[in-house]
Amino acid sequence: LYQDISYRDAMGQIHAIKASGEVLKDVRVFQEAYRLVGLGWIYAPTSLPLLGPLVNEFYRFWAKSRLFFTGRPPLEQLCKSRELDEKS
């Protein structure tokens, strides 16, 4: 149903599933989304050889830290809560 993307994976980093079934992750999701709405130029610089890897590393840091920075429970706790909800 979700290309085998688990809740843990989805909460750990952004994913998108294209109509073709291809799974995109990280900054590539934003590049494609903005391209589809005609604003691809905003993320175009993230495809450059020097800037792209830096942006991806920053995104990975953000993805791992965003729950803390936004005052949400840690990923482990979210996953355990979801498992309990699914059992109820």
C-alpha positions in Angstrom: 0.0 0.0 0.0 2.8 2.4 0.9 5.6 0.8 -1.1 6.7 -1.0 2.1 7.5 2.4 3.8 6.9 1.8 7.5 5.6 4.4 10.0 9.1 4.6 11.5 10.7 5.2 8.1 8.0 7.8 7.2 8.4 9.6 10.5 12.2 9.5 10.2 12.5 11.2 6.8 10.1 12.5 4.2 9.0 10.2 1.4 6.9 10.6 -1.7 5.4 8.0 -4.0 5.1 9.0 -7.6 2.2 7.7 -9.7 4.8 5.4 -11.3 5.4 3.8 -7.9 8.9 5.3 -7.6 9.8 6.3 -4.1 11.5 9.6 -3.5 13.2 10.6 -0.3 14.7 13.6 1.4 15.3 16.8 -0.6 14.3 15.0 -3.8 10.7 15.1 -2.6 10.8 18.9 -2.3 12.5 19.2 -5.7 9.8 17.1 -7.4 6.9 18.7 -5.5 8.0 22.2 -6.4 8.7 21.2 -10.0 5.1 19.8 -10.3 3.6 23.1 -9.2 5.7 25.2 -11.5 8.2 26.4 -8.8 11.0 24.1 -9.6 13.4 27.0 -9.8 13.2 27.3 -6.0 14.9 24.0 -5.5 16.9 23.9 -8.7 20.1 25.0 -6.9 19.9 21.9 -4.7 20.8 19.8 -7.8 24.1 21.5 -8.2 27.1 19.3 -7.5 28.5 21.3 -4.6 25.3 22.6 -3.0 23.2 19.4 -3.4 25.2 17.2 -1.0 25.2 20.0 1.6 21.5 20.5 1.4 20.9 16.8 1.7 23.1 16.6 4.8 21.3 19.5 6.3 18.0 17.9 5.6 19.1 14.6 7.1 20.2 16.5 10.3 16.8 18.2 10.4 14.9 15.0 9.8 16.7 13.3 12.7 16.3 16.3 15.0 12.9 17.9 14.0 10.9 16.1 16.6 13.1 17.5 19.4 13.2 21.0 17.9 9.4 21.1 17.5 8.7 19.8 21.0 7.3 16.4 19.9 8.0 13.1 21.6 11.0 11.1 20.3 10.5 8.7 17.4 10.7 5.6 19.6 7.9 6.9 21.8 5.8 7.8 18.7 6.3 4.3 17.3 5.3 2.6 20.6 2.2 4.8 20.9 1.2 3.9 17.4 1.7 0.2 18.0 -0.5 0.5 21.1 -3.2 2.3 19.2 -3.2 -0.3 16.4 -3.7 -3.1 19.0 -6.7 -1.3 20.6 
